[in-house]
Amino acid sequence: MKLSHKSIVTLFGGLFVLGLSAAAQAQETPPPTEPPPPAPVRHSSSGGGAGIGVGVTQTITSGAPLGAVGQFVYDQSMWHLEGLFGFRSFEAGPDDRATQFLFGAGGWFHFNQGSSSDFSLGGVIAVDTTSAPGGSATRTSFEPGALIRAFVTPNVAVFGRGGLAFVFGDNGNDGTVIGLGGQLSGAFGATYFFR
């Protein structure tokens, strides 16, 4: 009986091992899955931001004679800062010249971001000084508003801005001026980002 008991234990042990090996062979490896498609290309400032950029822009109130000014941008994922600088030297009569400078700074919060664009709320403050024979004038403008940028490539953004303009200082006989306006920068306003 001991022999048959050993035989039964051996038989069950062998069947158990055969069952395990059959189960292991029955499991097939699944076919390899295809890699996911690449993410769509985003040309916006989202992610880590577009970084440092230079370009050309206008403030709402910087029309003639200065016109467009240089723009320096530091762009992050949720906001960007811009610095503005303009210079012009022109004739102000016979044998006289006038000099005009514009310094400004702006800050913009990216309120909404698209795949290749963003909509920002913020504002710009700029100081425009003109030195001419017979006197000088300094105008300070504060321009809260909205800015729309469209990234046409990963490195180039065109934009337009609009909002209120508050102008203080030497405005001739006009005194303090308050206006509502806009400035489209699509024709000549653009920023190049060094990514």
Phi, psi and omega per residue, in radians:
M1 nan -0.567 3.104
K2 -1.132 -0.646 3.141
L3 -1.137 -0.761 3.139
S4 -1.229 -0.540 3.071
H5 -1.140 -0.717 3.082
K6 -1.142 -0.658 3.141
S7 -1.150 -0.690 -3.133
I8 -1.176 -0.733 -3.140
V9 -1.139 -0.727 3.118
T10 -1.128 -0.727 -3.129
L11 -1.092 -0.829 3.124
F12 -1.149 -0.660 3.096
G13 -1.107 -0.751 3.118
G14 -1.135 -0.730 3.111
L15 -1.117 -0.656 3.124
F16 -1.118 -0.776 3.137
V17 -1.141 -0.729 3.097
L18 -1.091 -0.682 3.122
G19 -1.130 -0.698 3.110
L20 -1.147 -0.761 -3.128
S21 -1.191 -0.602 3.101
A22 -1.188 -0.678 3.117
A23 -1.157 -0.661 3.126
A24 -1.169 -0.652 3.119
Q25 -1.266 -0.519 -3.118
A26 -1.227 -0.449 3.123
Q27 -1.344 2.052 3.099
E28 -1.747 2.589 3.069
T29 -1.281 2.380 -3.138
P30 -1.167 2.686 3.121
P31 -1.124 2.585 -3.128
P32 -1.098 2.430 3.124
T33 -1.464 2.644 3.107
E34 -1.322 2.541 3.122
P35 -1.137 2.633 3.125
P36 -1.146 2.670 3.122
P37 -1.134 2.656 3.135
P38 -1.127 2.650 3.120
A39 -1.146 2.564 3.114
P40 -1.090 2.599 -3.135
V41 -1.261 2.228 3.096
R42 -1.975 2.213 3.120
H43 -1.800 0.206 -3.084
S44 -1.499 -3.130 -3.132
S45 -1.455 -0.017 -3.101
S46 -1.201 3.029 -3.008
G47 1.598 -2.075 3.108
G48 -1.688 0.032 -3.064
G49 1.637 2.846 -3.111
A50 -1.477 -0.206 3.087
G51 1.538 -2.412 -3.060
I52 -1.708 2.381 3.140
G53 -2.511 2.785 3.051
V54 -2.259 2.667 -3.138
G55 -2.995 -2.798 -3.107
V56 -2.300 2.401 3.117
T57 -2.645 -3.110 3.049
Q58 -2.438 2.534 2.930
T59 -1.472 2.929 -3.125
I60 -1.066 -0.625 -3.054
T61 -1.703 -0.095 -3.095
S62 -1.562 1.252 3.081
G63 -1.516 -2.478 3.103
A64 -1.143 2.582 0.029
P65 -1.543 -0.195 -3.024
L66 -1.322 -0.823 3.120
G67 1.260 -2.296 -3.069
A68 -1.259 2.581 3.129
V69 -2.245 2.842 3.088
G70 -1.291 2.554 -3.095
Q71 -2.226 2.369 3.070
F72 -2.170 2.161 -2.982
V73 -2.116 2.425 2.945
Y74 -2.094 1.931 -2.978
D75 -1.921 2.223 3.033
Q76 -2.014 3.095 -3.024
S77 -1.124 -0.628 -3.072
M78 -1.949 -0.082 -3.114
W79 -2.760 2.863 2.969
H80 -2.584 2.647 3.104
L81 -1.973 2.588 3.079
E82 -2.367 2.499 3.014
G83 -2.008 2.492 -3.078
L84 -2.124 2.464 3.078
F85 -2.574 2.272 3.082
G86 -2.410 2.600 -3.135
F87 -2.555 2.459 3.094
R88 -2.680 2.351 3.030
S89 -2.110 2.224 -3.030
F90 -2.529 2.841 3.113
E91 -1.240 2.345 3.128
A92 -2.134 0.594 -3.106
G93 2.256 3.112 -3.140
P94 -1.139 2.209 3.096
D95 1.070 0.343 3.109
D96 -2.219 2.582 3.104
R97 -2.245 2.642 3.058
A98 -2.108 2.672 -3.139
T99 -2.204 2.362 -3.138
Q100 -2.208 2.323 3.074
F101 -2.160 2.539 2.981
L102 -2.315 2.208 3.039
F103 -2.106 2.400 3.126
G104 -2.714 2.869 3.082
A105 -2.532 2.575 3.131
G106 -2.499 2.717 3.076
G107 -2.359 2.383 -3.059
W108 -2.360 2.292 3.056
F109 -1.732 2.215 -3.126
H110 -1.329 1.639 -3.068
F111 -1.210 -0.625 3.123
N112 -2.586 2.483 -3.119
Q113 -2.223 2.338 3.048
G114 -1.797 -2.975 -3.121
S115 -1.217 -0.556 3.117
S116 -2.423 0.557 -3.101
S117 -2.781 2.920 2.971
D118 -2.624 2.706 3.115
F119 -2.061 2.138 -3.040
S120 -2.159 2.626 3.023
L121 -2.042 2.444 -3.122
G122 3.005 -2.480 -3.137
G123 -3.080 3.008 -3.119
V124 -2.302 2.484 2.944
I125 -2.126 2.318 -3.081
A126 -2.405 2.541 3.080
V127 -2.067 2.138 -3.083
D128 -2.030 2.017 -3.134
T129 -2.046 2.435 3.084
T130 -2.234 2.189 3.081
S131 -1.942 2.102 -3.113
A132 -2.393 2.800 3.055
P133 -1.041 2.317 3.134
G134 1.615 0.003 3.102
G135 2.619 2.997 3.100
S136 -2.411 2.870 -3.126
A137 -2.455 2.498 3.081
T138 -2.272 2.153 3.093
R139 -2.028 2.368 3.064
T140 -2.021 2.236 3.126
S141 -2.121 2.454 3.064
F142 -2.101 2.163 -3.004
E143 -2.278 1.500 3.010
P144 -1.328 2.557 -3.141
G145 3.064 -2.668 -3.088
A146 -2.195 2.629 -3.126
L147 -2.331 2.281 3.079
I148 -2.026 2.175 3.097
R149 -2.047 2.462 3.031
A150 -2.137 2.111 3.121
F151 -1.510 1.851 -3.119
V152 -1.406 -0.429 2.961
T153 -2.455 3.011 3.107
P154 -1.065 -0.376 -3.059
N155 -1.894 -0.160 -3.032
V156 -2.176 2.240 3.079
A157 -2.160 2.343 2.965
V158 -1.865 2.680 -3.004
F159 -2.682 2.882 3.009
G160 -2.464 2.614 3.120
R161 -2.385 2.674 3.097
G162 -2.641 2.764 3.134
G163 2.859 -2.838 3.104
L164 -1.530 2.639 3.075
A165 -2.250 2.134 3.058
F166 -1.954 2.069 -3.092
V167 -2.034 2.178 -3.125
F168 -2.108 2.700 3.036
G169 1.961 -2.553 -3.049
D170 -1.433 1.649 3.133
N171 -2.009 0.599 -3.113
G172 1.220 -2.343 3.138
N173 -1.523 0.001 -3.058
D174 -1.410 -0.358 -3.079
G175 1.183 -2.507 3.124
T176 -1.353 2.315 -3.107
V177 -2.007 2.348 3.039
I178 -2.165 2.258 -3.111
G179 -2.536 2.846 3.064
L180 -2.066 2.165 -3.086
G181 -2.770 -3.037 3.121
G182 -2.603 2.872 3.139
Q183 -2.489 1.985 3.100
L184 -1.562 2.262 -3.057
S185 -1.864 0.167 -3.065
G186 -1.098 -0.592 -3.079
A187 -1.286 -0.655 -3.086
F188 -2.478 0.027 -3.136
G189 -1.748 2.037 -3.139
A190 -2.692 2.747 3.107
T191 -2.237 2.352 3.043
Y192 -1.850 2.220 -3.120
F193 -1.806 2.351 3.126
F194 -1.582 1.539 3.138
R195 -1.585 nan nan
